[in-house]
Amino acid sequence: MIRAFDAPTSGVVNFTAPSPRQRQTRRRTAAIAVVLGVAFAGGLIGQLSARDAAGPVPPGPFSYFPN
């Protein structure tokens, strides 16, 4: 026997379209993940490219100003 197309099922649903609220939440989560990823990558690059503080400091463009 074949069920009607609109018959209620108690089994597993194969696919449901995401609601607008779910799509908004997914977009917000993706945007937050991108911002955190860029911040983490920037911090990592900053740590890897930082100079040793114990070494001499090279003169910079504002080294002639008094402290």
N, C-alpha and C positions, 0 to 999 in steps of 0.2 A: 504494500500500500504506500502511496506517495503522499507526503504531507503537502498541505497548501503552502504557498509562499509566505503568507502572513501569519502562519500558525505560530503560537508561542512555543519556544523550545526551552527545555531545561538543561540542555547540554552546553558545551563550550561555544561561545560566540567567536567566530573567526575574525571578524573585523568590524570595528565601529569607528566612525569618523570622529576625530577629536572635536570637542566643543570649542567655541570661541574662547572660553575661559582657560581651557587646557592649552590652547595655542598661545594665548597671551602669557601664561605661566612659563611655557617652554621658551618663548622668545626672551622673556625677562631673565630666566635662568641662563640662557646662552649668552646674553649680553653681560651678565655679571661674571660668568666664567671667562669671557674674553678679557674683560677689564682686569680681573685678578691674574690671568695668565700673562698679560702684558706687564703688569706691575712686578710679578715674580721674575719675568725674564729681564726686566730693567735692573732690578736689584741684584740678580745673579751676574749680569754683565758688569755692573758697578763694583761688585765685590771682586770679581776676577781681574778687573783692570785697575784696581786701586794700588797705589804705590805704597811701599813700606814707609811708615812714619818715622822710623829711626834714621833714615838716610837724610842727606842734605836736601833742602828745599831749593829748587831752581828759581831764579828770579822770574817774577811774573810781570805783567803789564802795569800793575799798580804797586810794585815794590818800592818805588821812590816816595810814596806817601808815608808820612809818619804814622805810627800806631796811635 
